[in-house]
């Protein structure tokens, strides 16, 4: 992103990571930036002045996320339980958004492996969830597909003793 019209703008291009969509119809594109992000767009010494400018015009272009050396991770969301499971997909390098996430339980309630992928539903941003009518059987494998069609599988990435509000790193990454 870059701002140029406000006198406090530096005109430098800065990269920000967008984590969620804002559906409030302020304009076609609307970014709520942190104070730190606003400050990075400002001329030296004018951080506070730009932060207090309110709504400013910015220029932007979408670029692929780059997380060199990191593997894809999954943050199990706070209110997850044996019948509701929500996970934030993080650190996926690549050429597009995650468009589908599927979950495979390790076994059925009575014991044998399922071998079946169940689609998760996008909750918001990069959070995907599954509501079930049974107690899910961990460990869980997670399969993700990005908008360019590339698919990755993180086998047994969520352990049998998983806990809400915990981050689990996989051994896979888009290349």
VEXLUMRO-726047 format. One line per field, with one value per residue (C-alpha): residue number from 1; residue in three letters; z negated, y negated, x negated. Coordinates in steps of 0.5 Angstrom, whole numbers. Layout:
<pts>
k: (NUM	...) $
r: (ALA	...) $
up: (Z	...) $
north: (Y	...) $
east: (X	...) $
</pts>
This chain:
<pts>
k: (1	2	3	4	5	6	7	8	9	10	11	12	13	14	15	16	17	18	19	20	21	22	23	24	25	26	27	28	29	30	31	32	33	34	35	36	37	38	39	40	41	42	43	44	45	46	47	48	49	50	51	52	53	54	55	56	57	58	59	60	61	62	63	64	65	66	67	68	69	70	71	72	73	74	75	76	77	78	79	80	81	82	83	84	85	86	87	88	89	90	91	92	93	94	95	96	97	98	99	100	101	102	103	104	105	106	107	108	109	110	111	112	113	114	115	116	117	118	119	120	121	122	123	124	125	126	127	128	129	130	131	132	133	134	135	136	137	138	139	140	141	142	143	144	145	146	147	148	149	150	151	152	153	154	155	156	157	158	159	160	161	162	163	164	165	166	167	168	169	170	171	172	173	174	175) $
r: (UNK	UNK	UNK	UNK	UNK	UNK	UNK	UNK	UNK	UNK	UNK	UNK	UNK	UNK	UNK	UNK	UNK	UNK	UNK	UNK	UNK	UNK	UNK	UNK	UNK	UNK	UNK	UNK	UNK	UNK	UNK	UNK	UNK	UNK	UNK	UNK	UNK	UNK	UNK	UNK	UNK	UNK	UNK	UNK	UNK	UNK	UNK	UNK	UNK	UNK	UNK	UNK	UNK	UNK	UNK	UNK	UNK	UNK	UNK	UNK	UNK	UNK	UNK	UNK	UNK	UNK	UNK	UNK	UNK	UNK	UNK	UNK	UNK	UNK	UNK	UNK	UNK	UNK	UNK	UNK	UNK	UNK	UNK	UNK	UNK	UNK	UNK	UNK	UNK	UNK	UNK	UNK	UNK	UNK	UNK	UNK	UNK	UNK	UNK	UNK	UNK	UNK	UNK	UNK	UNK	UNK	UNK	UNK	UNK	UNK	UNK	UNK	UNK	UNK	UNK	UNK	UNK	UNK	UNK	UNK	UNK	UNK	UNK	UNK	UNK	UNK	UNK	UNK	UNK	UNK	UNK	UNK	UNK	UNK	UNK	UNK	UNK	UNK	UNK	UNK	UNK	UNK	UNK	UNK	UNK	UNK	UNK	UNK	UNK	UNK	UNK	UNK	UNK	UNK	UNK	UNK	UNK	UNK	UNK	UNK	UNK	UNK	UNK	UNK	UNK	UNK	UNK	UNK	UNK	UNK	UNK	UNK	UNK	UNK	UNK) $
up: (0	1	-1	3	3	-5	-6	-12	-7	-5	2	0	1	-5	-5	-10	-11	-11	-16	-15	-10	-12	-9	-12	-5	-6	1	6	2	-5	-10	-17	-19	-26	-28	-27	-19	-19	-22	-17	-11	-14	-13	-18	-25	-22	-24	-29	-24	-19	-24	-26	-19	-19	-12	-7	0	1	7	7	11	8	8	6	-2	-3	-9	-8	-12	-15	-15	-14	-21	-24	-30	-34	-36	-43	-43	-39	-43	-41	-37	-34	-31	-28	-26	-23	-17	-18	-14	-7	-2	5	11	8	2	-1	2	-1	-8	-9	-16	-17	-23	-25	-26	-27	-34	-34	-32	-25	-20	-17	-10	-9	-8	-11	-8	-13	-12	-12	-18	-17	-14	-14	-20	-18	-22	-23	-27	-28	-31	-34	-38	-33	-34	-33	-31	-25	-18	-15	-7	-4	3	6	11	16	15	11	5	-1	-6	-13	-16	-24	-25	-30	-36	-40	-46	-42	-46	-44	-43	-41	-35	-31	-26	-20	-16	-9	-5	2	6) $
north: (0	-7	-14	-20	-25	-27	-32	-27	-21	-19	-16	-10	-3	1	9	10	17	17	22	20	17	11	12	5	1	-5	-4	1	2	0	2	1	0	1	-6	-2	-1	-8	-11	-7	-11	-17	-22	-22	-25	-26	-19	-22	-27	-22	-17	-23	-25	-20	-17	-17	-15	-10	-6	2	8	15	19	26	28	30	33	36	42	42	48	47	47	48	44	48	42	41	44	50	57	64	62	55	54	48	47	41	42	38	38	40	38	38	35	34	35	41	43	50	53	60	64	72	75	81	86	86	86	94	95	96	90	86	85	79	72	67	60	54	48	41	37	31	29	35	38	45	49	55	56	64	68	73	72	72	76	73	73	69	68	62	61	54	52	45	41	43	50	53	57	59	64	64	71	71	64	63	68	73	68	62	55	49	43	47	46	53	52	57	60	57	51	49	48) $
east: (0	-2	1	-1	5	4	-2	-4	-5	-12	-10	-14	-11	-10	-7	-1	2	9	13	20	25	29	36	38	40	35	33	31	24	23	18	18	10	7	3	-3	-1	1	-6	-10	-6	-8	-14	-19	-17	-9	-7	-2	1	2	5	10	12	18	20	14	14	9	6	5	4	4	-2	-3	-5	-12	-14	-21	-23	-16	-11	-4	-1	6	9	14	19	21	28	27	29	30	37	34	28	25	18	14	10	3	-3	-1	-6	-4	0	7	12	14	21	22	20	22	21	20	21	17	22	30	33	32	25	23	20	25	21	26	25	30	31	30	34	30	32	29	22	18	22	25	30	34	40	42	47	42	35	30	24	17	11	14	11	12	12	12	13	11	14	9	11	5	7	3	4	2	3	4	3	8	6	10	9	11	13	17	12	6	2	0	-6	-5	-11	-8	-9	-7	-13) $
</pts>
